[in-house]
Structure formats: C-alpha cells, structure tokens
Amino acid sequence: MPGPNDDELSRRLAEAGSALSAAELGALIGGVIAAPEGFDPDAWMTLVAPEPGAALRDRLRALKAEAQAAYDDGLVRGPAPPGRLAAVRAELDKRGLAGFIVPRADRHHSEYLPRRAERLMWLTGFSGSAGCAVVLAEAAAVFVDGRYTLQAEAQLDGALFERRHVTDEPPPEWIAAHLGRGAKLGYDPWLLTPDEVERYRAACAKAGGDLASCAENPIDAAWRQRPPAPVAPVVAHDLRFAGQSAAEKRGQVAQSLRAGGAGACVISAPDSLAWLLNVRGGDVPYCPFPLAFVIVHADARADLFIEARKLAPGLAAHLGPEVAIRAPEELGPALDALARGDPVQADPIATSAWVFERVALAGGEMRRAPDPCALPKACKNPVELEGARAAHRRDGAALVRFLSWFEKAAPGGGLTEMDAAAHLYALRAENELYRGPSFPTIAGAGPNGAIVHYQVTNETSRRIGPGELFLIDSGGQYLDGTTDVTRTVAVGAPSDEQRRCFTAVLKGHIAVAATRFPAGTSGSQLDTLARHALWQMGLDYDHGTGHGVGSYLGVHEGPQRISKIPNTVALKPGMICSNEPGYYKAGAFGIRIENLVCVVERPDAQAANGAERAMLGLETLTRAPIERNLIAAEMLSAAEVAWLDAYHAEVRESLTPLIDRDAAAWLADKTRPLAEG
C-alpha cells in the first residue's frame, strides 16, 4: 500500500487533479478491495481523479493488485475454524453476557451484505443468504429455512453448532428452552429490527432471562481480519432508464408524510435509497446498491448520510441543492434533532432497532409505517417496463445461445458446472448494457440440482454426466432491467420419473402464468395454483413461488411475493414477479422452471366473460424455450398445450432476429408446436 512519502505517486495524483494524499489513497484502495470488483474493475479510479491518465491508471492497478495479494478477511465456505466460536464466547464472558444473537444482517437489512458484515459466515462457515445463529456458553445453534437444509449440513461443524429449521423451531423458541434463568442474551441493535427485538425479548423473559443491547458487537472484537467498509463509486441512474426524476419521487414521499402527519422518514433500505435518488452503486455483490441512509423531510428536502469519497464526479450536481450530503456519523445527531419536532417515520421491517431506540432516547415520537418507496418502486413506470421487456429479449438471446451450445457440449461428459456458468456469463457480457450477474449463478447437475440455492465453486463443481438433469438459475443486471430465469434440461434421455415431475412443475408454472384474478388479489392467493399438480402426486417444494424483481436494482424485492407465507400486499399493475415452481429429490435431481412476469390489466378477459370486476393477469417477460423432451405431453390439458405453444411462438419470433443462423435453427426446433413431437 502507498505511504505518505510516496513522492512519485503524489506527483501523479497532483497532475491528475486529485486532492488525495498517498495515505488517503491507501485507505481508499482498502475500501475498494472490500467491495465487489464489479463489471468494470477500473471504475473506482474516478474516485481518485475525474480523468486519470494511462500512467496513473497503471500505477493504481499495481497498487490494488499489491494490496489484494495481501488481503485475507478470514471468510470461508464450510466449517469455520473452531477457535472462532471459543473467541466469541471469551468476548461474551468479558461483557457479562451468557449468549449472543448472530443474524445474517447488516445495518441496511438487505439480502446481499458487504464482506465486513458477513459475521455469520465468519463464525460458522455457513454461506447461505438467510440464517441466524444463537451462541450460548454451552450450546450454539444455526437456524436456516428449507432452501438451505442440505447446504447447512455440508457447511456446519455439527460438533459445534446444532442445525435447526427456522420454521419448525424458530430461534426465540430455542432461546426460551436453552437460556438460563437470570442470564443476559446480547444483541446488536443495528442488526435486528424492532419487531425482532420484541420477539427475542419475549423469549428471554419466558426463560427467566434478559435481552441486552450491545453498543459494540463482540463478533467484531473477535474477528481480527475484518474488512473495512466497502468503497464503490456512486453514480447517477439516467432518466432514460429511470423514467421519473428524483425530485418527483421525493415529492411523492413528502406528500405521503404530510398526509400521515409525519415530519420526516428514515430510509435505510439500499434499493429504496437508490430508487428514490436515481443513483446506483456497488457496495454489495450482484445489486447496484450504495450503502447509505437518507432522511426525507415533509418539505421534500433530503439528507444523504454517505462517505463523500464514494460519490462519482458530478453526482452532487445530479442530486441537486435539496439533497444535503452529510457524513455517516452525523446520522445520530440528526435523529436527535428530529426528535424535537414532528413524529419520525420508519419501516419496522427494514430499519434497525438502533434508529428507533435513538429517537426514543432523545424524547421523540417514532412511528412505524411501511417504507414509502416500496410500493411505487415495485409498480414500474412505462419506461421501466419497456426497459424490462428489452432487457429480457437480449437476455433471452444470450440464454438461447447458451442452451444450444450446452446441448452439443454436455453429452461428451467433459463439461463441468463451472464451465457452464462461465460460458453463460461470457455470452451475457457481450451486451453493452450488461453490468454483471444479478445473483450467483446456480448451475447444478444431478444431485447438486436438488440443493435449492446451490452455489457452484471450484471445490464443489462436478462433471455433467449423461442421464442427469442440469438446472441453471441465473440472471443479469442491465441498465434497463434486471433478469432472473431458470431452465432445467436433460443430458440424454430423461427417466419417466423425471418427465412426470418436470411436467407437474410445468403445469403449476402455466397455471400461474395463465391465471386471471380480480384487483386486490395477493400473491399468497395464487401460490396454490403453482403447487396443485405436485400436491396430487404427493410432492411439494420448500420455497416461495415468486419474488418481486427490481429495475436495475435487487433481483429480490418487495413488498409483493407469491408464497405460502401470508402476504396482504395486493398485486398491482407494473409489479414484476418471478414464477418459479420446482421439485427437488435429494441426492438425485432438481427441477425448476422460472420466468419473470409483470402484472397487467386484462380488459379483454373482463369484456369477453362479462366480468363484474376489474381483472388483472400476468405478462410473461422472460424469453427462453422450455425443455421439450422433459414434457410428458399426455399430462397436459389442451389449454396448457395451447399456452406452451403460444409462449414458444413468442420466444421464437422475438429472439430469432437477435441470434445467429445456427442458434436460430436450434430455437426453431425447440419451439415447434408440442403436437409435432
């Protein structure tokens, strides 16, 4: 890393118009390394100088490579060194705590975390996107949902951590049964929401103990190699992609605050902040989020709490004079000042308990209310919808090229899961609007396909053999949209069991895609449609049927979803969801068919049927063929066959102009009417 006496570097920085000293540059590079590299590995250099010359760029690359070689954050996928649990217990003992709650969360409560917030992985080795650990002096447990049961078995040391299903035995129940009377269980108020704190406090009281807020996280004290905060450029998201100005969005939020009698709201969700201010960043993997906080006032002014060194040149002008840029450490005093005025609003599901506690300690009124950005962000405007359709066409072209290549390459037995994932990435990357994957590609062959959120690595990658099913779930971030698609294909001739299961999944997929429903219907009310055919065979799947998807934002967003889990949020026009039923036979194969769909008005259905209510439906956005040789056609109704043939015709018509002659010939064969065999 550069030091303060690096005269040559200081000269080059000065020549490029940079105000950074060599020492400040060293700190910046540390944050850059702690952030995901991103699609453009040199994008961070604009934070050093607006237009770094070739010589400075070469020097910056060398400095980053030098620092990267020495970088070790201690994170491992798989059983963590046992000394870590002992070190955490020693820290708890120093603080007079009998235990500590370790959620997989950061201060912003989103799915993807910066590496410095991966405390659960550091402690246990479990790398799933959802989970929680509770550490006591004599016992410790990790809680995961049905997506991660197999992964937890593989990654956790059973001698150190009990494995528990979060639904069958939630953490509060386990705490109530294991916490000693009079014992104090610690928590980090930045990492739990107010509702979570209440549940844990009730569990501690049931056990005769207490829940104690910790000013410092004991994991951080034990984690000697903990990375610094990530530093990635925060850039403007162009109006031609956003479709609505940031000033208009702030005005909408301010109007809702005034209507509810609130003076301000605190927004900590990264996707909401990015949507509200029309900015994008790169502090976390796979999602173009900057990590920051924003307070929106009832007069539409906003305070953005962010490290100024992350702001790309020109961003302050983009934000405008009504958005004040403030240092992150000013958030607490700002909340204290707000407490002296009108009520402050925040979403209790997505905001840290620390925010609520801070306002309460200052004597203010904290109101619990939904994130005012969530619903308008979910209901895409016409520009965003057109962008989504265009992104899915380009994404579909890349996927067709991949699938046609895979069909030729896989039967030889030399192809690995890693090979397949890398090839699909390369095809997507050829598009000029592509900005990287929207989540880690799931490329599972045979038994690996049965691991719902399997992540292929060099250690787990297996060769794809004849007779296996191959499941590939992937997506792309494009400037005009976010994609997420899963296809399951057979390498060679599938078995009758595989065809029956695949067709049952397909029937559920079609049932959701083809349904009409009245305004006011929630996704939970549609979930049964996706499972009905599987249920008749005594089968099911342990994940939701659909999640919301952002517009060059998060691949998983709310507030809507299609799931067994009750959800009162009505599906509204403009919302984008996934439609992804599946089936997973442990140790054998996995099946999932996923398209993204958009909620649309269906006046045609209303007029044709004499309906008395406004009817909605789903427009399928994804463009990719569904594997024909896995379909047991005799299991499909005439209406289901008609839907499939019509979908394949749309895929063929929209993608043929975007692909080469060989891929087009392959696509024509894969999308011919089902009756043609």
N, C-alpha and C positions, 0 to 999 in steps of 0.2 A: 504494500500500500504506500502511496506517496506520503511524504512527510513535509513538515513546514519549511525545510531547507532545500526542497527540490527546485533549484533556480530555473532549470531549463523548462520544466513543466509550468512554473509560474509565469515565465515569459510567454509561453504559448497560450496560456489561458488569457493573459492580458491582451495579446494580439487578436484573439478571437472575440474580445469584448466581454469576457466572463468576469464577474465580480467575485468568483470563488477563489479562496486560497487553496493551496495544495492540501492542507489539512482538512478543509471543508470538503474538498473533492473526495478525500479518502472516506469520510463519513457517508457521503452521498453514494459512493460505489458500494459500500457495505449494505445500504438500503436497497440498492438496485439488485444486488445478488440475492437478497432476502425476498424479493418479489419474483413472480414468474417471469421467465425471459420474454414471453410474448412472441407474436408472429414476426415482429421486426426487432431483432436483438439490439439494434443500434438506436432505437427510438429515444432512449434515455439521454442520449448525448445532447439533445436540445435543451435539457435542463442545465447543462454545463455552459453552453453558448448557443445563441439562436441559430448560427450557421457555422458550426465547427468545420475547419478546413480539413483536407486529407491528412496532413501531418498530425494534427491534434486527434483526429479520429483513430489513426493507427496507435497513437500513444494511449488513448483511452481504452481501446480494445486490449492492449497489452496489460494495462493496469487491472482491468476487470478480470482477465484470464489469470493473472498472478494471484489476485485475491480469491478467485473461485477455486483455485487449486488448493488453497489452504482452508477452505470453508468446510466446516463439519458441524451440522446442527444436532447430530445425535439421533435423528429420527430414523426409525427402522420399521419395515413392514414385517410383522412376525413377532414372536415372543421377545419382549424387551428384556435387557439385562436385569436380573433380579435385584441388583443393588439399588435400582431406582425406587422401587417400592419401599425398601428399607430407608432410603434417604428421605423420602417424603414422610414416612412415619416419624423419623427423627425430627423433622421440621414441625410436625404437628405436636410432638411432645414438648418442644420448646415453647409453643404457643398455648399450651394447656388445652389442646383440643383432642378429643377422643377419635375424631374422624374428619373427613373432608369429602365434599361432593365435587366430582370432576366431570362436568358436562363437555361434550364436544361443541364448543361455542366460543365466540369472541364477543367483543363489545357491540357488534352490529347484528348478531344473531342470524346470520345468513348461512347457507349451506356450505359454501366454499370459504376456507379460512386462510389467512396468511400463515406461513410456517411457524411464526413465533407463537401463534395461538393453538397449535396442534398439541395441546397438553395431554389429551387422552392418548394419542398415538405415542408420544414420548414415554408416557408412563407404562403403557400396556403392550404396544405394538399393533393394536387394532387400528386399521386404516379406513374403516367404513365412514360414510358421510353422515351417519347418525349413530349416536350411542351415548352412554353415560357410565361412569364408574363411581362407586362409593367405597372409600378406603376407611377401614377401622383398624384398631390396633391388632386385632386377632383375626380379622376376616376382611376380604375385599371381593367385590363383585362387579362385573361389567354387564350392562343391560343393552340388548340390541333387539331390533324388530325382525320380522320374518325374512326380510331381504338379506340379512347378514348372519343367519344362524350357522351356515356352513363356513363362512369366512371367519367368524369368531372362533369356531372350533379349530381352524387351522392356524390362527394368528395369536391366540392367547395361551399363556402358560397355565394349564389347569391346576398346577400345584400352588399358584399364587392367586389366581382370580377365578371365582365361580362365574359360570356363564348363565345368564338369565334372560328369558324372553320378556321384553319390556311390557307386553300386553298381559301375559299370564301372571307375571309377578313384577309390578312396577317398582321403581326404586323406593317410593315412600313406604310401600308395604314391607319391603326388605328391611328398611331402616327401622320401622316400628317393631320388627321382630328381632333385630340384632343390636340396636343401640342400647347401651347400659343405662340404668337409672341414674340421673344426675349428670350424665355425660353431655359434653358440648360438641355438636357437629358443626364444622365450619363450612362457609360458602363464600364465594367471591361475588359481591353484588353486581359487578359488571357482567357476569356470565349467566345470571339467572334473571328471568322476567319476574315481575311482581306476583303473577299467578303461581309460578313455580315455587317462589319463596313461601307463599302461603301453604302450598301442599306439603312442602318439606317441614315447615314449622309445625303443622298439624301432626305429621308423622313422628317428629321428635317428642312432641307433647304426649302422644299416645304411648311412647316408650318411657316416659318419665324424664326425658332429657330436654335440652335446649338447642335451638339453632342460633349460631353466632356468625355475624357478618365480619369478614376479614378485610382489613384495609390493604393488606398485601397477600398475594396468592402464594401459598407455601410451595406449590409446584415450581414457580419461578425461581424461588430460592434454591431449590434442589437441582434445577436444570442449568448446569454450568455453561452449556454451549448455546443457550437460547438466542435465536437470531434477532437482529434489530427490526424496527418497524420497516415494512416494505416501502420502497420509493419507486413509483412508476409515473410517467407523465399523465397528467390530467388534461384532456383535450376537449374542444368543442365538438358536439354532435350536430352536424349540418342540418339546417331546417329542411332541406330537400329530402332528408330521411326521417326527421322527427315529425314533420307535418304540423307542428304547433310551436309557437315561440315559448321560451321560458317565462317571459313576462306574463303571457296569457295563463300559463299554468299556475304561476304564483298568485295571480289574481283569482283564479278559481279556488285555490286553497284558502286564501284570505277571506273570500266570501263565505265559505263554509265555516270558518272560525267565527266570523261576526254573527252568523246565523245561530251558532251554538253558544254565543256569549263568552267565547274564549279570547284571550289576548294574544296568544301565541301557541305554536305547537312545536314539539321537538321531533325531528325525523332522524332516525339512526339507521334505517334500512338502506343499504347501499344502492339497491336498484331504484328505490323511491327517490333518493337524492339525485342519482344520475338522470332519471326521467325528468324530475322537476326542473333541474337547471340545464338540461340538454348538454350534459357533459358525459364523457366516458373516460375510464382509467384502466389500470392493470395491476392493482394491488393484490388480487387473488387469482387463482387459476381459473381458466375457462370462461369467466364472466368479466365483461369490461367495466368493472366497478372501481371507483376511488373510495377508499375508506375515510370517512369524514362524518361530521354531524352538521345538521343545518337547523336553525330555528327560523321558522316563518312567522312573521307578525301579522296581526289582523289588518294592517295597512299595506300588506303585500311586500314589505321590506323583508330581507333575509340576512341572517348572519351565518356564514360558512366557516366552520371550525376545521382547519386543514393546515398541514405543513405547506407553507408558501413555496418551498423549494420543489414541490411536485407539480406546480402549475406551469404548463407549457407556455411559451411566448404567445402573447395575445389573448390569453384566457381571461384576464381581468377585464379587458375591453368587452369580451363576449358576455361576461356575467353582468356588466353594467354597474352604474353607480348605486343601485338599490340593493346590491348584494355586497355586504361588507365581508372582507376576508380577515379572519381572526385566527390566532394560534390555538391549537388543540387545548392547551392548558387553561385557556380563558373560558372554557365551557362551564366549569363550576361557578365562577363568579357571575357569569351571565345568567345562570339559573337562579342564583341568589337574588339578582336584581329583578328578574321576572317575578319572583315570589312576592314582591312588594306591590304588584299590580293585579291585573285581571287573572282569572284562572289560566293555568297552563295545561295544554292537552298533549297526550302521547298515547301511542298504541301499546297496551299492556302485553300484547302477544309478541311484539317485535322490539321492545325497548327495555333496556337494562333496568333492574330494580334500583340501581345506583341513582338514576335520574329521578325516579320518584322519591327516593329517600332524601336526596339533596334538596329538592324543592320543599318537602315536608319539614326538614330540619330548619330551613330558612323561614318557615311560617307561612308558606304559600299553599294555594289550593291546586292539587294535581288531579286533573280529570282523565279518566280512562275512556278513550274513544278510538275507533278504527283509524288506521293510517289514512289521511285524506288523499294520499296519492294512489293508494292501492287500486281502487275501483276505476278511476279514469285511466290509469296506466294499463289496466287489464283490458279495457274496451278500446281497442286500437282504432285510431282515426283512419280515414280513407287513404291517406298517404302511406301510413304504416301497413295497411292491409295490402295495398298494391306492391309494396316492397316485399312483404312476406311471400306473396304469390311468385314474384320474380326470383326471389332467393330460392324458393323450393324448386322452381324449374331448373335453375343452374345446379342446385344440389342434386336433383334427380338425374341430371345428365352425368354428373360425376359418379353417382351410385350405379347407374346402368353400365357405364364403362368398367366399373369395378366388378360388378356381378358377372358380366360377360367374360372378363379376364379370369375371375375366380373359377368359373365353370370349366375352363380349359386347364387351369394350373393345378387345381386341388386334387383331382383323381390320381395324379402321379405319386402322391404321398410325400413330396418334398417340401410342401408349403407349411409354414408354421403360423400360429395365431399372430405373432408379432409381424411376420411378413405381410399378412393380410391387412392388419391395421395400418401399417406404414404405407402400403400401396394406396389405400383409400385416402389417407391424409394427403399424399402427394397429388392425387387427382383433384381433390378439392382446392389445394393450394394454388393451382394454376389459374384460379379465378381472381381477378383484380380486386374484387370487393371482399374477398375472404380475409378473415382476421384470426383464424385459428379454430380449434375444435371447441364445441360448446360444453363438452364434458369428456371425461376419459373414455375412450372407445372400449366397448365391451365386445371382445372377439373370442367367443367360447366355443370350442369344438368338443363334441361328445359330452362327457361328464362335466367339463368346465362350463358348458352352456346351461347347466342346471343351477349354477351359482348366480343368483339374480343380478347382483351388482359386481360380478367378477371383473377384476382389472388385470389384464394380461401384463406380465413383467418378463424380464429375461429369465427369471427363475421358474416361473410357472408356465411359460409358453410351451405348448405341446404341438407335435406334428398333427396335421389334419388328415385323418385316415379315411379310406373308403368305408361306406356303410354308416358314417357318422352324420349327425346333424350339426350344422355350423350356424351359430347365432351371432349376428353382428348388429350392435346397437351403437349408433354414432350420430354426430351432428356437427354443424358448422356455425360459427359466428360470422355473419356477413354484415356489412354496414347497413344494409336494408332489411335484415331479418335474421332470425335465429331458427335453426332447423334441428330436428330430432327424429330419427327414423330407425326402425328395427326390421330386419328381414332374417328369416330362418330358411336355410337352403339345405338340401340333401346332397351329400357327396356319394354318388352312385345311387343304387335303388334303395328307397326307404322301406322300412318294415310296415306291415299292416297296422301295428300299434302306433307307429309314428304318424302315419297318414290319418288315422282316426283322431288322434289327439290334435294334430295340426288343424284338421277340418273343424273340430269343435271350437278351437280358438278362433278360426276364421269366421264361423257362424256368429260368435259373440262380437267380433270386430264389425261385421256387417250390420248386426242388429243396432249397434250404437251409431254407426255412420249413417244409416238409412232412416233413423227414427225422426218423427216429428213430435214436438212437445209444446205445450202451452207456455206462454210467458209466465215467469215466476217459478219455473221448474229448476230445481238444483241438480248438481251433478250426482249427488248421492242417490237421487231418484232414478237415474239412468244406469247406475252401476250393475244392477241385477241383470239388465239386458246382456251385458258382456259375459256374465257367468252362467247363464241359464243352460246352455248346451253342455258346458262342462259339468255342471251340477247333476245333470241327468245321467252322466257317466260316473258319478261319484268322485269327481275331480274338482280342483279349485286352485287358486294362486294367492300367495300371501303378499300382494302389493296392490296399490291402487290401480284403477283402470285408466285414470287420466290426471295429468297435472297441467296447470297453466304454463304458458310459454311467453317470454318477453319479446320485445322488438329490439334486436341487438342489445339484449340485456340478459337476464337469467334464463336458463333453459327450464328452470323450475320457479314458477311464481304463483302467487295467489291473487285474490282470495278464493278463486273458484278451483274446484277439483271434482273428479269423478271417482268416487271411492265408497267403500262400505262405511267408512268413518263419517258420521253425520256432519253435514255442512249445509247451513241455511242460506248461503250466498246463491242467489238465482243466476242462472246462465243468461248473459245478455249479449246482444249483437256486438260483434267486434272482438269478443273474447276468443283467444286461441288456446286449445287444449290438446293434449295427446289422447289417442285412442289406442290402448296397448294391452289387451288381454294376453294371457300367456298360460303356459303349463310347464312344470319342471319336475322331472323324475330324477331324484337324487342318484348320482352315480351313473347316470345313463345319458340323458339329453335334456335340453331346454328348448322351449318354443315360445316365441313372442312375435306378434305382428303389430307394428306400431306405425301409425300415420298421425300427422298433426291435422286438426280440424278447426274450423272457425265457425262460431255461432252466427247464423244469418237469419233474417226474416224469411218466412216462407208463405208469401201471399198466395202463391199458386196452390199450395195444399189447402189453404183456407177457402179459396174460391171453388176449387174442384169438389170439395167434400161438404160444402155448406157449413163450414165450421162456425161456431158462435164465438170463438175466442181467437185472439192473435196467436198465430202459430210460428214456432221457430224450428230451425233444423241445423244441420252441420254441413259445411262445405269442406270437403277433403282437400287439403293443401299439398300434401306430400305426393310426389310423382315418382313411383318406382313399382315395377311389377311384383306380384305376389307369386311365390313358387308354385307352379302348376303341378309338378309331379309329386307334391305332398298333399294334394287335394283328393279326397275321396268324394268324387262328384255325386255319388248316389246319396250322400248325406245332406246335400244342399237342396233347398226348395227352388222352384222356378224363379221366385223373386230374388233369392240370393244369387243365383247364377246370373240373372239379369244385372244385378248391381255390380258383380265382379266383371262381367264383360264390358259394361259401360265405363267402369273405372279404368280398365286396361286400355280401352279405346282412347280415353282422355290422356293417359300416360303416353301412349304411342304417338298421338297427334301433337302433343306439346313438346316432347323430347326429341323426336326424330330430326328436326332441323338443327339441333344442338350437338349432335354426335356424329361420329364418322360412319362410313358405309358399313363396316363390319359390325359395329355395335348396333347400328340401326337394323341390320338383318337379324341379329340376335334378339333385339327387342320385339321385332315383328312376330317372331316365333313365340316368344314368351307371353305376348298379349293377344294372341288369336283367341276367338271365342272358345269357351270351355267345351262346347259340344264337338269341336273338331279334334278332341283327344290330346 
